[in-house]
Amino acid sequence: MPLFKSIQFNKTTQILVWKITESYEELFYTIVLNKSNSVRLDGMKSQLHQRAFLSVRKLLQLAGYSDFDLFYDEFGKPHLSDGKHVSITHSHEFSAIIISDETVGIDIELQRDKIIKIADKFCDTEFQFLDNKKVYIRQLTVIWGAKEAIFKIRNEKGISFKNHIKVNSFDLENKETNAELHFDNLIKKFKIHFEEIEGFTLVYAFQESI
């Protein structure tokens, strides 16, 4: 299907979301890939991942870019040739990108029961405010998405979701919170925004300048 959702967060930040309903062929024949990404696509074993990869390029097109404007650094972090910040995510039938003049990260996650089983792997102080069982999975998904988005921003080896990233308490209805990263003698603060889309949680983070 075409673009599922567009969010103009502010004058310099845009979020685009795609719902992947097309076949591989429908997506493939509407975009042009650079050589390295063509090789990367061919190496993907899952067609679901291939379709997600291609749908991200559709989102880039809508934002005025092509695959030739996108490159990855040695750590696998994406960059745009014009210097704007970009972050990419996909999960099952959704993909999303965020493009901004600010330092940003994005994540989309399916809300699933299995996140309860791994909560102690990525939560620590957050357990203090996770007391409503009716929204437990939804809250955990926000926390995971926030930490994933922050990790994409920093992209540093050794960062532990549980030990180094703290998400402050939040109300699901307010759709925002704050978080901090304490790592390698640095403290970085982030503003977190989130929303729910058809059983998925979309989270995007802005690194605050100090």
C-alpha positions in Angstrom: 0.0 0.0 0.0 1.2 3.6 -0.2 2.5 5.6 2.7 0.7 4.6 5.9 1.4 7.6 8.0 3.4 10.9 7.8 4.3 12.9 10.9 5.7 16.4 10.5 7.1 16.6 14.1 8.6 20.0 13.7 10.0 22.2 10.9 13.1 20.0 10.5 11.9 16.5 11.6 9.7 14.2 9.5 8.6 10.6 10.3 7.3 8.3 7.6 5.6 4.9 8.2 5.0 2.3 5.5 2.7 -0.7 5.8 4.2 -3.5 3.8 1.5 -5.2 1.8 3.2 -5.3 -1.6 5.0 -8.3 -3.0 8.8 -8.3 -3.4 8.4 -7.7 -7.2 6.0 -4.8 -6.7 8.5 -3.1 -4.5 11.7 -4.1 -6.4 10.7 -2.7 -9.8 9.9 0.8 -8.4 13.3 1.6 -7.0 16.9 1.7 -8.0 19.6 0.4 -5.6 23.2 1.2 -5.4 25.7 -1.6 -6.0 26.4 -2.4 -2.4 22.8 -2.5 -1.4 21.9 -4.7 -4.3 24.4 -7.2 -3.0 23.1 -6.8 0.5 19.5 -7.4 -0.7 20.5 -10.5 -2.6 22.2 -11.9 0.5 19.0 -11.7 2.6 17.5 -15.1 3.2 14.1 -13.9 4.2 11.7 -12.3 1.7 10.1 -10.5 4.6 13.4 -8.8 5.3 13.9 -8.1 1.6 10.4 -6.4 1.4 11.2 -4.4 4.5 14.5 -3.3 3.1 12.8 -2.2 -0.1 10.0 -0.4 1.6 12.5 1.7 3.5 13.8 2.9 0.0 10.2 3.8 -0.9 10.1 5.9 2.2 13.3 7.6 1.2 11.8 8.3 -2.2 8.9 10.0 -0.6 11.2 12.1 1.5 13.1 13.3 -1.6 16.0 10.9 -1.5 17.2 7.8 -3.3 19.3 4.8 -2.3 22.3 6.6 -3.7 21.9 9.3 -1.0 22.1 6.7 1.8 25.3 5.3 3.1 26.4 3.3 6.2 29.4 3.9 8.4 31.8 1.2 9.7 29.4 0.6 12.6 26.4 0.1 10.3 24.8 3.4 11.2 22.9 5.0 8.3 23.7 8.6 7.0 22.4 10.8 4.3 24.7 12.6 1.8 23.2 16.0 2.7 24.2 15.7 6.3 20.7 15.3 7.8 20.3 12.7 10.5 18.4 9.6 9.5 17.3 6.5 11.4 15.6 3.4 10.1 13.4 0.6 11.6 11.1 -2.2 10.5 9.1 -4.9 12.2 6.9 -7.5 10.5 4.6 -5.5 8.2 5.7 -2.0 9.2 8.8 0.1 8.4 9.6 3.6 9.3 12.2 6.3 8.9 12.9 9.6 10.7 14.9 12.4 9.0 15.9 15.5 11.0 18.4 18.3 11.5 18.6 17.0 15.1 20.2 13.8 16.4 17.5 11.2 16.3 16.7 7.5 16.5 13.6 5.4 15.7 12.2 2.0 16.5 9.0 0.1 15.8 8.0 -3.0 17.7 5.2 -5.5 17.7 3.5 -5.7 21.1 3.9 -9.3 22.1 3.6 -11.4 25.3 7.1 -12.7 24.9 8.5 -9.3 26.0 7.4 -10.2 29.6 9.9 -13.1 29.6 12.8 -10.9 28.7 11.9 -7.8 30.7 14.6 -8.4 33.3 17.2 -8.4 30.4 16.6 -4.7 29.5 14.7 -3.2 32.5 16.1 -2.2 35.9 14.8 1.0 37.6 11.8 0.9 35.2 10.2 -1.9 37.3 9.4 0.7 39.9 6.6 2.1 37.8 5.5 -1.0 36.0 2.6 -1.9 38.2 -0.4 -1.9 36.0 -0.8 -5.4 34.6 -3.4 -4.3 32.1 -0.9 -2.2 30.1 2.3 -4.1 31.1 3.1 -5.3 27.6 2.5 -1.9 26.1 4.7 -0.2 28.7 7.5 -2.7 28.2 7.3 -2.2 24.4 7.7 1.6 24.9 10.8 1.0 27.1 12.4 -1.4 24.7 11.7 0.9 21.7 13.1 3.9 23.6 16.3 2.0 24.5 16.6 0.7 20.9 16.2 4.2 19.5 18.8 5.6 21.9 21.2 2.8 21.0 20.8 3.6 17.3 21.8 7.2 18.0 24.9 6.4 20.1 25.8 3.1 18.3 28.6 2.4 20.7 29.9 -1.1 21.5 29.3 -2.1 25.1 26.1 -0.2 25.8 23.8 -2.3 28.0 20.0 -1.6 27.7 19.6 -2.6 31.3 22.7 -1.1 33.0 23.3 2.1 30.9 19.9 3.4 29.7 17.2 4.6 32.1 13.7 5.4 30.9 11.7 7.6 33.2 8.1 6.9 34.2 5.4 7.8 31.7 1.7 7.7 31.0 0.7 5.9 27.8 -1.8 8.6 27.1 0.8 11.4 27.2 2.9 9.7 24.6 6.2 11.1 25.8 8.9 10.7 28.4 12.6 11.2 29.1 15.6 8.9 29.2 19.2 9.0 30.1 22.3 7.2 29.0 25.2 6.7 31.5 28.1 5.2 29.6 31.8 5.6 29.3 31.9 8.6 31.8 29.3 10.4 29.8 25.7 11.3 30.6 23.4 12.0 27.6 19.7 13.0 27.9 17.0 12.1 25.5 13.4 13.2 24.8 11.2 10.2 23.9 8.0 10.3 21.9 5.8 7.3 21.1 2.5 6.2 19.6 0.7 2.9 19.0 -0.2 1.7 15.5 -2.3 -1.4 14.9 -0.7 -3.4 17.8 2.7 -1.9 17.2 4.6 0.7 19.1 6.5 3.4 17.3 9.2 5.2 19.4 11.5 8.0 18.4 14.2 9.7 20.4 15.9 13.1 20.3 19.3 13.6 21.9 19.2 16.8 23.9 22.1 19.1 23.3 24.0 20.2 26.4 
